[in-house]
Amino acid sequence: MMQFIILSLSLVEIIKAAFTLQTCSSITNATLCKMAGNCQVSSYSPVTCQTITDCYRVSEVQACLLSPAANTIANCIAFNIDYKYENICVKTAETSVPNGLLRFRRQANITRSPDITLSETPVSVLTTTTTPQKYTYQLFTLDILLASPTQLTAILDAFNHGYNQLITDAVQPKFLEKAVIETFQSIRDDITYTLATRSAQLSKAWDLVNILFQRYWSYKAYYVQNYDFINFGFSDLNRQKLVITTKTYEIEFTWATYANNGYIYVMTLAPEQFGIISVKQLSDLIWIKIVKDDGTDQTTTDVPVSIKYTWVNTATYTAVYTQSFDKLFAAAFAPIANVAVPVTCAYVVTTVTTCPTFPVPAASIDKLMIFHHDTISNCATIASTEPYKRLSKC
């Protein structure tokens, strides 16, 4: 019996040793640093690897255990969440992970390389080839979530180079949706971006979003897909209605007339993506774009689209407003002046509020609109609490 106890104790020590966290500062490869689960790249040239500072980005559970102390990251505790997400830690005293900080896992069918496809084609070939159709599906085997900003730029350039093939029936939209989600996740979670470099990368990310929505043209006349921190909605204008429903809100768009045939694009993003965090916000960021069937822009004069917004509430408010943000966040955000919704929002039941149909503000088209009940703080006034100060790039 004593031998069994000694053996058991030895086994425990072996297991502890096997799961001892890596010393981040000793890692000199950016990919290995990111894959460690408790480390982050703070510089790519030269590679500098350090301990993660945001609990939501930890993917090695040992880093969140309260004991042994040597294996913990300050103020993080272990947390069980849906297996499809990589999140396993939250801040001390937190009981959930905000939608805007969810991390989708890397897929098994990729190379774990941002530079080389599954068939060992360098990404540089994908950005210059005169026959991009030969490599269409190879694009989707590049590991966006391990990419540095420079590598992600090359990947997004490759998608843009393959545009003509990506919008055909040869490509399933779900692959482009995955690329969009991973691109925004990569931009959000890489701490080396500055305000300027993030803005430049967002410009390329929105090009990818437009490729996705052009793929929808020949896919379905009406399509909605939810992915928690990003949701997609698309409709041919002849449908005259588009509804996106999530666990916490519903957005209904309607239009009775349209000057030209075309489409409406809608995408919602969790505001935490850009460090916008406030109890005053009542919605995600809502991107709306209207195009003709040749892809050129239409305005709310061409298509007088209206919006109806319903959300799960925890309180009632005397007023509800909308604000808009530049989708590239080229400058530290200073929201456009409050615009009171021109309707009376009805608290029809205890936990649900509806703002009846009203015209979408013209200034919100191709920007990021948000509903709120008071002025959302300007960027410079955000508290220093991580990760929101980092994400706001103030």
N, C-alpha and C positions, 0 to 999 in steps of 0.2 A: 504493500500500500504506500509506504514511504517513497519507494522508487517511482511509483506512478505519479505521486505529487511532485517530486523533483522533476520528472520528465515533463509534466504539464507546465510547471513554472518555466522550464527551459524553453518549451515551445512558445509560450507567451512572449518571452524575451526575444526569440527568433523572429516572431511575427512583428513585434514592435520595431526591431531593427530593420526588417524588410520594408517597413512603411515609414521609416524616418524621412522627414522632408529633406529635399535637396537644398543645398546651400546655394541660393540664387546667384550670389556674386561670383561663384566659381564657374558658371555656365557662360560660354563664349559664343554659342550658336543661337541665333534668334529663334529658330523653329523649336529647338530643344527647350529653350527658356519658356516659350509659350505653352509647350506641351507638359511642362512640369506640374502644372496645376496650382502652384502656390507662388509663381513668379511672373513678372511682367518685364517687357523690354522698355527701357526708358531712353535708349538711344540705339540707332542701327549702325552708326558709323563713328567710332567703333561700336560693336555690340556691347551694351551695358545691361545686365540682367539684375533685377532687384526684387525684393519681396512685394507681392501685390498689396495695394493700399485700399482697394474697394472690395468689400466682402462679397458683393454679387458676382465678381469675376473669378472667385476661387472655385476650382474644380477638383481639388484634392481634399477629401473629407478630413484627413489628419490635421489639416491646417485650421480646422474649426473646432476640434475637440478641446474640451476644457482641461483635459489632462492627457498626456504630460504637458507641462507648460512649454517645454522646448518645441513642441509641435504645433503651437497655436499662433494665429495672427491676431493682433490686438483688436478687441471689441467685435470679434466675429464669433458666431455660434453656429453649430450644425443645424440644418433645417431640411426636412423631407419635402420633396416637390415632385411633380410629374416627371417620369423617366425621360420624356422627350426633351427636357431642358437640362442644361449643364449646371444650373444653379444648385448649390448644396449648402450655402452659407447665407446668413443674414446678419445685420447689425444686432448687437445685444439689445434686447427688448423689442425687436421687430418680430412680427408674427406672419409676415408674408413678403413676397417679392413683388414690387410694382411691375405692372405689365411692361413698362418702358425699360426695365432692366433684365428682362428674361433673356437667356442665352440659349439659342438652339444648338444642338450638338452637331459636330462634324459627321458627315455621312460615311458609311463604310465603303462606298464605291468610288471614292476619290483617292488621289495619289498621296495625300498628305504633303503635297508640294504646291506652292503657288507659281512655280516656274515651269514645270514639266507636266504634261497631260498623262493620262493613264497609258497611252500608247507611246509615251516618251517623246512627244513633240514639244519643243521649247515654245514658250508663250510668245517669244519674239517672232516665230514663224507665223503665228496666228494673227499678228498685227500687220503683216506685210504680204501674205500670200495673195496671189491673184485668183486662187480657187478656194475661197473660204468655205464653200459648201462641203469640201472634203473633210473639214475639221469641225463641223458644227457641233456634234455631240461631244467632241473632245474638250470643248470650252467648259462643259459642265463637270469635268473631272478635275479641274483646277481647284485647289483648296483656298477659297477666299478667306476663310476664318484664320488661316495661318499667315496671310499675306501682310507684308510691311506696306506702308503707304505707297512706296515706289512700285512694289509688285502689284498692288491693287490697281494703281493707275494703268499698268500694262495690261492687266486682265480686262479692265473696263474698256480700254482702247481696242482690245481684241473683240469684245462683244460689239462695239460700235462698227468695227471693220466688217464683221459678219452680219450686219444689219439686214441686208436683203434676203438672206436665207433664214434668219431667225424669226422673221414675221410670216413665214410660210407655214402651210399645214404639216411640214416635216418636223416641226418642233412642238412638243407638248408645253402649254403655258406653265405647268407646274414647275418645270425646270427653270424658266425665267423668273417665276415668283421666288423660288429658292435663292436664285442669284441676287435678286433685289433685297430680300430679307438679310442675307449674309453680308451684303455690301454695307447696308446701314448698320448692322451689328458690328462689323469690323471697324467702321469709322467711329462708332460710339465708344468702342472698348480699347482702342489704341491710344495710349496716353501721349504719344509723341506729336500728335497733330497740334498745330497752332490755329488761331482763328483764320488766318489766310490760307494755310494749306488744306484745312478742312473745307473751306468754302470752294476751293478749286476742285477738290475731290467730290464734293456734293454736286457740282455742275455735271461731272461725268456720271454720277449715280443717277441723277434725274434723266440723263440721256438714256440710261438703261431702263428706267421706269417707262419712258415714252416708247421704247422698243417693245416692252411687255404689253402696253395697252394697244399698240398697233397690231400685235399678234392676236389680240382678242377680236379684231375686226372680222376675221374669217373663221373664228372659233365658235362664238355664240353671239346672238343678238342681245342677250342679257346674261350677265354673269356676276356673281358675288362670291368672294372667298375670304374667310377669316383666319388670321394667324396671330391673334392676341395683340402683340404690339404693333403690327402692321396689318391692315385689312384693305381689300381691293373691291371696287365696284365699277361695273362697266355696262353701258347700255347704248344701243342704237337710238337715235333721237325719235324714231317712229314709235318707240314703246311708251314715251311720254311719262315714264316713272322709273325711279331707281331707289331701292331701299337696302340699307346696310344695317343689320341687327347684330349686336354683340351682347355679352353678359350684362353690361352696365348701361347701354344706351342704344337708341335706334335713330337713324337719320333717314328721312324720306325726302327725295327730290322729285319735283313734278314740273312739267312745262306743257302748256297747251298748244303753243305754236313754235315754229322754228323757220328761220329765213332760208336755211340751206340744209340739205341732207348732211348727216354726220353722226358724231358720237359724243357722249359725255363720259369723262374719266373722273373717278373719285378714289382717293387713297387716304386712309387715316393712319397717323403715326402717334405713338404715345409721346407726350411733350417732354418726358424725362430724357428722350434722345438728345435734346439740346439744352438740358439743364433747367427747363421750365418746370418748376415744382412749386405748387401753391394750393392751399385749401380753397382758394377762390376759383380755381378752374373747374369747369363743369363738363368738359369734353376733351377728346383727343384733338390733335391738330388735324384739320380737314383740308385736303388738297382737292380742288375742283378745276377741271380744265374741259373746255368745249372746243371741238374741232370740226371742220368740214370733212367730207369724205376724201379729200386730198391731203389731209393732215394739217392744213393751215388753221390758225386760230379763229374762233368765233367769240363774240362778246355776249353779255347779258341783254344787249339790245337785239342781237340776232336771235338769241334763245332766252327769253325771259323766264329763267329757272327760279323756282321757289324752294325753300327748305322748311321742313318741319322737324323739330328736334325733341326727343323724349329721353329722359334719363332717370336712373334710380337715384333718389335724393336722400339726404340725411337731415335736411333742413329746408325751410322755405325762405325766399329772398324777396325784397321789395323791388328789385330790378335785375334784369339779365342783359348782358352786353355781349358783343362780339369784338374781337380784335384780330388783326392780321400780322403775320410775320413774313419777312423775306425768306423764301425757301432755301436760299444759299447761305443765310446767316453770314453775309459778307462783313458785317459790323456787329459789335456787341449789341444784342437786341434791345431796341427801345420801341415797344409796341405802338402801332398807330393809335390815335386817340380812341377812347371808348365810343362804341356806336350802340346805343340802346336798341334792343330788338323792338320793332314797331308793332308788337302785339302784346297781349297780356298772357303771360305764361300761367297755365292752370294747374293747380295742385289737386288733380282729380281724385287721387287716392293718397293714402298716407306716405307711400314710398316711391311714387312715380310722379314726375312733373313733365308737362308737355308745353312747349312753345309752339303755338299753331303756325300754320304756313305763312311765310313772309318772303319777299324777294331776297335772293342772295345778293349781298352788297357787291357792286361791280368791282370795287377795289380788292375783293377777296379772290378773284379768279386768278388761277395759277400762282397763288400764294398759299400760306398756311393759316387757316382761320380757326379760332378757338372760341368757345362759349365760356363765359365766366360771370361771376356776380359782383365783382369789384375790380379795380385796376390791378392787373398782375404786375408784380414788381419789375422794374427795369433790371437789366443784367447786372449792373454795378452794385445793386443793393442785395443781391443774393448772399445768403450766409455762407461762411467758409466751409460748411459741412460737405464732405465728399460723399458721393461723386459729383454732386450737382454743380459745385463751383467749377470743377474740371470740365464738365460737359457744356457749361454755358460759355466757356472760353472768355470770361470777362477780363 
